C-alpha cells in the first residue's frame, strides 16, 4: 500500500478520535459515563467506517478495490473488534461533604469562641463565618475533583483506541 493511503488513514483516524472524544465529553457533561455508554458512543461513531456516504467509509471502499485482503482485515478491526473495555472510575465526590465540612467548621468556630469566653454574638459569628466560607470552597473542590476524574476516564477510553490504530497501521505497512 502506498504511503499516502497510510497518511490518509492517519488523518481520518485523528478526525475519528476527535469525534469520539467530543461525544464522550458531551455525554459526560450530561450524565455519568460508563463503559456500556462509552461503547454506544463508539459504535455510533465507528459506523462511519462502514458507510459509503461518509469519508471514512469511502476511504475503506477505495482500499477494498485496490487491496481487498488488507481492507477486509481493516474492516474487521474497525467494525468488529474495536470496543472499549472497562475503565476503573473514581466515585463521584459525595454531595453530603458539602454540608458536613461547613458544619464541622461552624462547630469548631463555636467551640473555640466559647472556650475563649466570647459573647453570644461573637460565638454566632464564629459559627456562621466558617460555614459560609467553607460551603462554596468544598463545593468547588468537589466539582473540580469530579471534572478531573471525568477527564481521566475519557482519556483512558481514548487511549484504548491507540491499539486499534496501531493494528491498522501495521496492516497498511
C-alpha positions in Angstrom: 0.0 0.0 0.0 1.3 3.4 -0.8 2.4 5.7 2.0 -0.3 8.1 1.0 -3.0 5.6 2.0 -1.4 5.2 5.4 -1.2 9.0 5.8 -4.8 9.4 4.7 -5.9 6.8 7.2 -4.0 8.6 10.0 -5.7 11.8 9.0 -9.1 10.2 9.1 -8.2 8.5 12.3 -7.4 11.8 14.0 -10.8 13.1 13.0 -12.5 9.9 14.2 -10.8 10.1 17.6 -11.7 13.8 17.9 -15.3 12.9 17.1 -15.4 10.1 19.7 -13.7 12.3 22.3 -16.1 15.1 21.7 -19.1 12.8 22.0 -17.7 11.3 25.2 -17.2 14.8 26.7 -20.7 16.0 25.7 -22.3 12.9 27.2 -20.1 13.0 30.3 -21.3 16.6 30.9 -24.9 15.4 31.0 -24.6 12.1 32.8 -22.3 9.7 34.5 -20.1 8.0 31.9 -20.0 4.2 32.0 -18.3 1.6 29.7 -21.6 0.5 28.1 -22.5 4.1 27.4 -19.0 4.8 26.0 -19.4 1.7 23.8 -22.7 3.0 22.5 -20.9 6.3 21.6 -18.1 4.3 20.0 -20.5 2.1 18.0 -22.3 5.2 16.7 -19.0 6.8 15.6 -17.5 3.7 14.1 -20.5 3.2 11.8 -18.8 5.9 9.7 -16.2 3.3 8.6 -19.0 1.1 7.2 -20.9 3.8 5.4 -20.0 4.6 1.8 -21.7 8.0 2.3 -19.1 9.0 4.9 -15.5 10.0 4.1 -14.2 7.1 6.3 -16.3 4.6 4.5 -15.3 6.0 1.1 -11.7 5.6 2.0 -12.3 2.0 3.1 -14.3 1.3 -0.1 -11.5 2.6 -2.3 -9.0 0.5 -0.3 -11.2 -2.6 -0.9 -11.0 -2.0 -4.7 -7.2 -1.8 -4.6 -6.2 -4.2 -1.7 -9.3 -6.4 -0.8 -7.4 -8.6 1.7 -6.0 -5.7 3.7 -9.3 -3.9 3.5 -11.1 -6.9 4.9 -8.7 -7.1 7.8 -9.0 -3.3 8.5 -12.8 -3.5 8.2 -12.8 -6.4 10.8 -10.7 -4.3 13.2 -12.8 -1.2 12.8 -16.3 -2.6 12.7 -16.0 -5.9 14.7 -13.1 -5.7 17.1 -13.0 -2.1 18.2 -14.6 -1.8 21.6 -13.9 -0.2 24.9 -13.0 -2.3 27.9 -13.9 -1.3 31.5 -12.1 1.8 32.9 -11.7 1.9 36.6 -13.5 5.1 37.5 -13.3 7.0 40.7 -16.5 7.5 42.6 -18.0 11.0 42.4 -17.4 13.4 45.2 -20.1 12.8 47.8 -22.5 15.7 47.9 -23.0 15.3 51.7 -19.5 16.6 52.1 -20.9 20.0 51.0 -22.7 20.1 54.3 -20.5 18.1 56.7 -17.4 20.2 56.3 -19.1 23.6 56.7 -21.0 22.2 59.7 -17.7 20.9 61.2 -16.2 24.4 60.6 -19.2 26.0 62.3 -18.9 23.8 65.3 -15.2 24.3 65.5 -15.7 28.1 65.4 -18.4 27.9 68.0 -16.3 25.8 70.3 -13.2 28.0 70.0 -15.1 31.2 70.6 -16.9 29.6 73.6 -13.6 28.4 75.1 -12.1 31.9 75.0 -15.3 33.3 76.6 -16.6 35.3 73.7 -20.0 36.9 73.8 -23.0 35.1 72.2 -22.8 37.5 69.2 -19.2 36.6 68.6 -19.9 32.9 69.1 -22.7 33.2 66.5 -20.4 35.0 64.0 -17.6 32.5 64.7 -20.0 29.7 63.8 -21.6 31.3 60.7 -18.5 32.7 59.0 -16.6 29.3 58.7 -19.8 27.6 57.4 -20.4 30.4 54.8 -16.8 30.3 53.6 -16.4 26.6 53.6 -19.6 25.7 51.7 -18.5 27.2 48.3 -14.9 26.1 48.8 -16.0 22.4 49.4 -18.5 22.6 46.5 -15.8 24.0 44.1 -13.3 21.3 45.3 -15.9 18.6 44.6 -16.7 19.9 41.2 -13.0 20.2 40.3 -12.4 16.6 41.5 -15.3 15.2 39.5 -14.2 17.1 36.4 -10.7 15.8 36.8 -11.9 12.2 37.2 -14.2 12.6 34.2 -11.4 13.8 32.1 -9.2 10.9 33.2 -11.9 8.5 32.3 -12.3 10.0 28.9 -8.6 9.9 28.3 -8.5 6.3 29.4 -11.1 5.4 26.8 -9.4 7.4 24.1 -6.1 5.7 24.9 -7.7 2.3 24.3 -8.2 3.3 20.7 -4.5 3.5 20.1 -4.1 -0.2 19.9 -6.6 -0.4 17.1 -4.9 2.4 15.2 -1.6 0.6 15.6 -3.1 -2.6 14.2 -4.4 -0.9 11.2 -1.2 1.0 10.5 0.7 -2.3 10.7 -1.7 -3.8 8.2 -1.2 -0.8 5.8 2.6 -1.0 6.2 
